[in-house]
Amino acid sequence: MTQTPGHILTYSGDLFDVANPKPDDIRVDVIAHALGKECRFGGHSKLFYSVAQHSVYASCMVPDELAFAALFHDATEAYLRDIPRPVKALLPDYKRLESKIARVIERAFGLKPRIFQHPKIKQVDSLLQAMEGREIMNNPQAVYDWCGGAPDMTIYEAVDNTFVPMLPADATDMFLARFECLRWAPR
């Protein structure tokens, strides 16, 4: 197999065309595996903490009708990697690819167009970023300042007051279990 510009080789052994993705190219096992090995905060945390674990927590914190979509809100990172928000803002081509892949992921899983932009999913994502920062970053106050303030502790306490980072394989399994739990739920 030769390298083809714009294609990546995925965990499944398949080529994924980043510039021209198709719904049939999207596989939950590939997403779960890649997100299980992708570290939040661009890898700058005290401990390894995966995007898969973050995604499962997000899916548990939104209203039930958004849980399936929230599980996949960062699924583009399985194909493009996790880039911190301030850096992503400087990369318009990356943002275009991310948006294109997000639309394909939505179609592949029968989600409404642009559901990942739903205000409640965005709110929970930002809240989790601050909550995770409290637990896994060396300077939580800097994370709060960067995120616009400390998280609402009533929500924080309702979810869990600690983040115990999982091994990649465990986070992958948790993601897949959550997928199985939610896949037939109304959306």
Protein Blocks (a to p, Z undefined) as FASTA:
>chain_A
ZZdehiacdfkopacdfklccfklpcfklmmmmmmmpcghhlpafbdcdfklmmmmmmmm
mcfklmmmmmmmmmmmmmnopadfklmmmmmmlmmmmmmmmmmmmmmnopaehklmpmkl
mmmmmmmmmmmmmmmmcblmlmmmmnopacdfklmmmnoccdcdddfklmmmmmmmmmmm
mmmgcZZ
